[in-house]
Amino acid sequence: MKAFALAAATFCALVSVLTGSLSGQTDLRRLPDGHPDLQGLWMKSAGGFQGLFIGSLDGTNLAAGGRGAGRGPGGAAAPRYDYTPEADAERKDRVRRGYEDPEARCHLPGVPRALDQPAGLYPVQIIQDDKYVALLHEAMHDVRIIPTDGSPHPKNYWAWDGDSRGRWEGDTLVVDVSNFNGRTWLDMAGNFVDENEHVVERFTLVDADTIRYEATVTDPTVFVTPVQMRFTLKRVPPEQQILEYSCLEGERSLQHYTDEDGGKKRREK
């Protein structure tokens, strides 16, 4: 009898393991449709393009690790940009023309830059049901509505954030983004894309408080090979919330001024 009970317990445990491995992690909070519940307030933790400058008026890029700040040990490696010769010349010229960064003029940052803000700066609220996932960004009060109902991208439509269509691959939300207007920059370091940009994002809930974000950026007229990026989003305590954000063009965004147009002089004041 004891042998039978032991065999039955072993069988049940094996079934449980196999069922969990087939259906994904069983300890994640899920919606009634069975997909992981991504809802909540999230903040970028580490990794990403890290092209933005933060916390310094002397030009030190704290977001990229300058003066001991920014991404800590174990952060994801910075993406590699393999430009065409023509695009590389344009990128170098954009470094000189940093004041032309559309984000400095309060335009929407685009994808994936909307999520790739300096770590610990701007949160994003995720709202989700069985047909849509919505991303509400504090920065620029940017809003992305992602249908997950299998509908196609629209025709004759172009936007700063493009058009997003989502689907589930197991426990990972995969978002296909196209229809960009070709005017966005990827960061403040002059990296850019044009209207041929195409992005595939992957949101994977690793545990209750961590989302792994991955993006593949392709643009055949700008990059020779796709750009890969990856970083983590950490859950923000529930007592926090998205705050009011005001972007006023020309509000002493000194880090967008180059030395040629008086940036050094302005920063020294």
Buried (B, 14 or more C-beta within 10 A) or exposed (E): EEEEEEEEEEEEEEEEEEEEEEEBBEEBEBEEEEBBBBBBBBBBBBBBBBBBBBBBEEEBBBBBBBEEBBBEEEBBEBBEBEBBEEBBEBBEEBEEBBBEBBBBEBBBBBBBBBBBBBBBBBBBBBEBEEEEBBBBBBBBEBEBEBBBEEEEEEEEEBBBBBBBBBBBEEBBBBBBBBBBBBBBBBBBBBBBBBBBBBBBBBBBBBEEEBBBBBBBBBBEEBBEEBBEBBBBBBBBEEEEEBEEEEBEEEEEBBBBBBEEBEBBEEBEE
